[in-house]
């Protein structure tokens, strides 16, 4: 049996019913795959008869040594970053495919998959636009961390434990609410697309739009700033958008960035929070084990944002004033934008 037998939709959020009984499959999966060999039918049988959550975590573990080896060989520690927009899509596609091949209802799973594909495509495009896929390209934060952790052995431990292992597992964990939807589909009425399903799917689509606009505003500002620094002129197209004070300041404070300091990060976290809350509402629970992933995701973003802002505060003299005036993720409605900025 690769899925639990549930009596109610609420049982879909029960860790003891939906996860614990199948953890042993993770231990025996390598030997089962070895026995299947290269026979496609045997491999398909293994896939269909293995709990899909176990398969997802097994794949995440499989990727860890690949990330470690690739990063150490290339001395580039952004390997997981390059897969960030791809792996959650792959996991949600896996849950959808597994359900379809096992003749389970997939309407809700398909909606989640489409939203995740759009999320991943937007993130991939933005990462490509920043040059993240160029050979030798590495996130500047890892370069700074390497400068601080000078002991090669300690940095290797950091690479194995956090950069490669933790982040790989995290990208599987944030999609575990999709597994909850999969198991509830086995219960009568579990895949019915109710009004709240429409609401949550639209909320997830909306935050993708917000994140897209925020990234575009940041990209446009940086492009104009680069042109301004090269010839000391604001391009005619942007004279009504930015002032010389904006560009001399060095960081964007207009548009969505006048509401909060990281609107793209806020939307990114909101996307996965919405998926988790959707699963909770679906199973009529206030919280469940599938929230572990999004909780760790939020904590990671908190830590990453603190680190990024320390760099920005050292680089830009006015950044500390910006921090006082504008909220990090949640807007401070009573605070006026910084002087010289345009909110349009």
Order of alpha helices (4+ residues) and beta strands (2+ residues): alpha-alpha-alpha-alpha-alpha-alpha-alpha-alpha-alpha-alpha-alpha-alpha-alpha-alpha-alpha
